Amino acid sequence: MFRSAAGPKPDASNTLQRLCNTERMLKRTARVGRIGIVAFPNFAHWPNRLHVTTGHMPVTRARHYQWRDTPNIREGTYADFEVLAGKCGLQVTDGFGLQAGQVVLRWPNLRASVAVFKFE
């Protein structure tokens, strides 16, 4: 796992956006485990979009780093993962968003701060 001096040790939901080779990890997860589950901060959540219109990267409870000190290599969205899964030959068998601990099924790319996917 990664550790940053600027913040707490990340859990599994903060790993996907920090990997150098995401595609290889997803393919290996599906091959070894047959079923994979990933969760990551959804950068397309509406407050993030709104903040970017002010000309600055968002800083939120889930994404509490400034752009210059984030441990993330990349930011992803719910919609981006669906495309990536298809590119990797993975079948998404379930997907939903989370917002304040509640499941978001309608417009998760816009309304959820966390994206969750089950794939094989």
C-alpha positions in Angstrom: 0.0 0.0 0.0 1.0 3.6 -0.4 1.5 6.0 2.4 1.5 9.8 2.2 3.0 12.1 4.7 0.1 14.5 3.9 -2.7 12.2 5.0 -3.9 8.8 6.3 -2.9 5.5 4.9 -5.3 4.7 2.0 -7.6 1.7 2.1 -8.5 -0.5 -0.9 -11.0 2.1 -2.2 -8.1 4.5 -2.7 -5.8 2.2 -4.7 -7.2 2.1 -8.2 -6.4 5.7 -9.0 -2.9 5.3 -7.7 -1.8 2.4 -9.8 0.6 2.8 -12.7 -0.9 -0.1 -14.8 -4.6 -0.3 -14.0 -5.5 -2.4 -17.0 -3.1 -5.2 -16.0 -4.4 -5.2 -12.4 -8.0 -5.5 -13.5 -7.3 -8.3 -15.9 -5.3 -10.2 -13.3 -8.0 -9.7 -10.7 -10.6 -11.2 -13.0 -8.3 -14.0 -14.0 -7.2 -15.0 -10.5 -10.4 -14.2 -8.5 -12.8 -14.6 -11.4 -14.9 -11.8 -9.8 -13.5 -8.4 -8.9 -15.0 -5.5 -7.0 -13.6 -2.0 -7.2 -14.5 1.2 -5.6 -13.0 4.6 -6.2 -13.8 8.3 -5.9 -15.9 9.5 -8.8 -14.4 12.7 -10.1 -17.5 13.4 -12.2 -19.7 13.9 -9.1 -21.5 17.2 -9.6 -19.8 19.2 -6.8 -16.5 18.4 -8.4 -17.7 19.5 -11.8 -19.0 22.8 -10.3 -15.7 23.4 -8.5 -13.7 22.9 -11.7 -15.8 25.6 -13.4 -14.3 28.1 -10.9 -10.9 27.3 -12.4 -9.7 25.1 -9.5 -9.4 21.5 -8.7 -11.9 20.4 -6.0 -10.9 19.6 -2.4 -13.6 17.5 -0.7 -13.8 15.1 2.3 -13.2 12.1 -0.1 -10.6 14.0 -2.1 -8.9 16.1 0.5 -5.6 16.8 -1.2 -4.6 19.9 -3.2 -3.8 19.1 -6.8 -0.1 19.6 -6.1 0.2 17.0 -3.3 -2.3 14.3 -4.2 -1.0 10.8 -4.2 -3.3 10.0 -7.1 -1.8 9.3 -10.5 -5.1 9.9 -12.2 -8.7 10.8 -11.4 -11.5 8.6 -12.7 -15.2 8.7 -13.2 -18.0 6.1 -13.1 -18.4 6.4 -16.9 -14.7 6.1 -17.5 -14.6 2.8 -15.7 -17.4 1.3 -17.8 -15.3 2.1 -20.9 -12.1 0.7 -19.3 -13.8 -2.5 -18.3 -15.0 -3.0 -21.9 -11.5 -2.3 -23.2 -10.0 -4.9 -20.9 -12.6 -7.5 -22.0 -14.3 -7.5 -18.6 -18.0 -7.8 -18.1 -19.5 -5.5 -15.5 -22.1 -7.5 -13.7 -23.1 -4.8 -11.2 -22.4 -1.1 -10.8 -23.7 1.6 -8.6 -22.7 4.8 -6.9 -22.5 5.8 -3.2 -23.3 9.1 -1.8 -23.2 9.7 2.0 -23.5 6.0 2.6 -26.6 5.7 0.3 -26.7 3.6 -2.9 -27.2 5.8 -6.0 -28.6 3.9 -9.0 -30.0 6.8 -11.1 -27.3 8.9 -12.8 -24.4 7.7 -10.6 -21.8 9.4 -12.7 -23.3 12.8 -11.7 -24.8 12.1 -8.3 -22.4 9.7 -6.5 -19.1 10.6 -4.9 -17.9 7.0 -5.0 -18.2 4.5 -7.9 -18.5 0.7 -7.2 -18.3 -2.0 -9.7 -18.4 -5.8 -9.7 -16.8 -7.4 -12.8 -15.7 -10.8 -14.2 
